[in-house]
């Protein structure tokens, strides 16, 4: 009987751990399988939205500078199937390929000479935009090219006197803007939350006399750490976005995130400070150092690894945050111009494409990027604590 | 008071919250002598030595009344605690070098006092290490971490760190209790040399150590000083029965 119980317990334990690991692996596998098809270099460099321009430039008469280009064409777009051989056109100073995507045919610029005037192509207002590799050609001097082939295009371009105007599309489906927004968000919220959090932790550990006030502050930080981020998001929306009139913006998002980060940073910094042996403090005071000198020269340097780990884990928190940012920073896929412009981070974008556009593939691709980033950050955090634990100082 | 007293302690009482750890302590500590505090654990010797540079200030809930004077100045009234601690250096039970290089450890105190010039600090570091009989052992590894030194070396580094402040008094709270006999012997030899220039107060658990190195001895029991006299008198001719019992090993 006792043996049977033992056996049963064992089965339950094994089962539970297998379920946990299995579910985790299944999720990650699902995301990878769904998203990996989109991951390539242009995924990181393209913006999310397609952009179409009419761009003019002076016709070139450029020889191909590197004849081996046929073996080594710098594609910037993921063209896997049914691509034609590239055709170099001297008037363009670049090469085009014909790419079949399903039943659609697209003409894509696959190569641009360094001195080609395409790089200085101007839009109709005279602003330099430039035509780069990966751009899709839609029309040439108003002439539709959908039913043409490469040879015919070459002839059309060859016949043009003076300026050439191409209607080109800068393909989207990338997360470049979201990466930039995420970076901004990290920088901004860390620069708000880290100093305040560290100073607050120093106050709690080194200055505050244990008593009602400190235990209240500690209770507050612990409770704050447990509140779901959507609540912070609602607060941020009511206070920063509406009341302070920041509107959906980087600043409102970063301030909200900072409030979310504060308890995390305070708690871990407190732990790091408490871990500094009292003998260091005694030795420092014993040498006639002031409190400030002791804290800045001895205690903070000794607690630095712990503080750094807290900061790195906070970065992970910022990358992973979506609910609060959705309500405070918005979902716009554009590189924010200033503190008051809206911008969606990677996770917000994942939510947006999954929910609004039912584009699960794209959401999963973003998921891969986020998962990898978090893993890398965790590894860095581990590495730092390892290095500092091993090192003598 | 015209005498050679460094410290003058009168009717000193110390409370940890409600616990009375020192009871009406009266003691004079002579300049340029080694004074040893002996007694069983928890008898208040460490508490008293930590009164002398106000280290007890760091502990929550400590109340002190009575007089502790250094060179006839009340250390709890007339002197700034930072100044006091530069005059009264301290070496602790466990070697506690900072997690920095040997050089930075010694330079820490002077730098905190505002010494900036590299040549001045170099000179202080060399002089202190030589005085602490550590120079030859560490001169080639000054810029390596102090935590890589042996326990005995670390403790001598801590002594050197205290010396670097050019104090008048060095307090040592069981400085050899964490060390092996050879390291202990080195420290004792060092104390012997240091007493020419410094007043030394040492707390020790080892009566042999007190007998070997100290000039005066105070015997503590449950927060009171039972007897204080020259070391030879205490060890050969104690007046109090309790002192005799402790010294002959009947308790403690």
HADDOCK unambig.tbl for C-alpha pairs under 7 A between the chains (distance, minus, plus):
assign (segid A and resid 279 and name CA) (segid B and resid 96 and name CA) 6.06 0.50 0.50
assign (segid A and resid 280 and name CA) (segid B and resid 96 and name CA) 6.53 0.50 0.50
assign (segid A and resid 280 and name CA) (segid B and resid 98 and name CA) 6.27 0.50 0.50
assign (segid A and resid 283 and name CA) (segid B and resid 96 and name CA) 6.92 0.50 0.50
assign (segid A and resid 286 and name CA) (segid B and resid 85 and name CA) 5.83 0.50 0.50
assign (segid A and resid 286 and name CA) (segid B and resid 89 and name CA) 6.18 0.50 0.50
assign (segid A and resid 286 and name CA) (segid B and resid 90 and name CA) 5.85 0.50 0.50
assign (segid A and resid 287 and name CA) (segid B and resid 85 and name CA) 6.12 0.50 0.50
assign (segid A and resid 287 and name CA) (segid B and resid 86 and name CA) 6.00 0.50 0.50
assign (segid A and resid 287 and name CA) (segid B and resid 89 and name CA) 6.30 0.50 0.50
assign (segid A and resid 287 and name CA) (segid B and resid 109 and name CA) 5.46 0.50 0.50
assign (segid A and resid 287 and name CA) (segid B and resid 162 and name CA) 6.63 0.50 0.50
assign (segid A and resid 288 and name CA) (segid B and resid 82 and name CA) 4.79 0.50 0.50
assign (segid A and resid 288 and name CA) (segid B and resid 83 and name CA) 6.76 0.50 0.50
assign (segid A and resid 288 and name CA) (segid B and resid 85 and name CA) 4.79 0.50 0.50
assign (segid A and resid 288 and name CA) (segid B and resid 86 and name CA) 5.01 0.50 0.50
assign (segid A and resid 288 and name CA) (segid B and resid 109 and name CA) 6.93 0.50 0.50
assign (segid A and resid 289 and name CA) (segid B and resid 82 and name CA) 6.79 0.50 0.50
assign (segid A and resid 289 and name CA) (segid B and resid 109 and name CA) 6.88 0.50 0.50
assign (segid A and resid 289 and name CA) (segid B and resid 112 and name CA) 5.78 0.50 0.50
assign (segid A and resid 290 and name CA) (segid B and resid 82 and name CA) 6.90 0.50 0.50
assign (segid A and resid 293 and name CA) (segid B and resid 112 and name CA) 6.94 0.50 0.50
assign (segid A and resid 392 and name CA) (segid B and resid 99 and name CA) 6.65 0.50 0.50
assign (segid A and resid 392 and name CA) (segid B and resid 145 and name CA) 6.09 0.50 0.50
assign (segid A and resid 392 and name CA) (segid B and resid 147 and name CA) 6.22 0.50 0.50
assign (segid A and resid 393 and name CA) (segid B and resid 99 and name CA) 4.91 0.50 0.50
assign (segid A and resid 393 and name CA) (segid B and resid 100 and name CA) 5.84 0.50 0.50
assign (segid A and resid 393 and name CA) (segid B and resid 145 and name CA) 6.62 0.50 0.50
